[in-house]
């Protein structure tokens, strides 16, 4: 995240209904100089609620800030998942969010 997340675009995506045990995989991705995505962080959870995402984002953000006090992504690309958006806005505050509709 320090190499690919600061002052650059990031994205987050989640899998839904891809396994029998109903677990969700959330992947946070940064982009390198060649615009190739690099997945530095992910979480596997049995629930898809805002509190789980905040419990993942907050320590991740704190870790980045402990290494680089001015760490801030330029924007986030997300699909239209309300819980992802709410968690991003609650933890990262004023980072612009770009919605992808495919």
N, C-alpha and C positions, 0 to 999 in steps of 0.2 A: 504494500500500500504506500509506503514511503516513496518508492521509485515510480510507481505508475498512477497513484491516486492524487497526488498534490498538483494543483493547478492544471488538471486535465479532466477529461470526461471519464465517468465511471458508469457502470450499469449494474443492474440487479435483475435477476430473473429467478423464478421458482418453478419447480415441477409440481404438477397436480395430477393425482390419480394414475401415476405410472408404476405403482407397485401394489401388491396385495395387502401389505400391512398398513397402508394409508399414511405413510410418512411423507413429509414434504422436504425437498432439498432446495434451499435458498443459496444462490451463488452470487457473490459480489465480484465484479470484474473491473479491472483497470485496463488501460490501453498503453502499449509501448509506442515508440517513435514511428513504427511502421503501421500503426493502427490495428495491431493484432491484440486480441483480448488476452489478458493474463488473469487467471482466477486466484487471487491471494487469500480469499476467505470464503468460507461456506458454513452452513449450519444444517443439520438434519433434525427435524422436530416432528412430533406426532400431532402438534396443533398448529393452526395457522391463525394466530392471534397477535395483536399489536404488542402485547407485553413480552412475548417471546422474542420478537424482532428487536424491541428496544433493549432487552437484556443482552442481545448480541451486539447491536450497534454501539451502545454506550461504552463498554470496555474497549471495543475496537477503536473508537474515536479517541478515548483517553490514552490508549497506547500510542497512537500516532502523535498526539499532542505532547506526550512525554518525550518523544524523540525529536520532534520538530514543532516548536511552539506555534508557528504560524501555518500549520498544515490545514489545508482546506481544498476540497475538490472544486473544480470549476462548475461542473453540473453532473446530474445523474440522469441516465436514460432508464426508464421503467415502463412496463406495460401498465394497463389501467387496473392494478390491484389496489384497492383502497387501503388495506392494512399495510402494505409496503410503503405507500405514499405517506400515510399518517406517521409511521415510525421514522421515516427519513426526515420529515419536517420537524418532528419533536426532538430528534437528536442533533441533526445538522443545521437546524434553524433556517437560515436564508440562502441555502444552496439552491440554485435554480434546478427545477426538475422538468425534463423533457419527456413527453408522453409518446410512446411508440404504438401505433395501431397498425397491426399487420393483418 
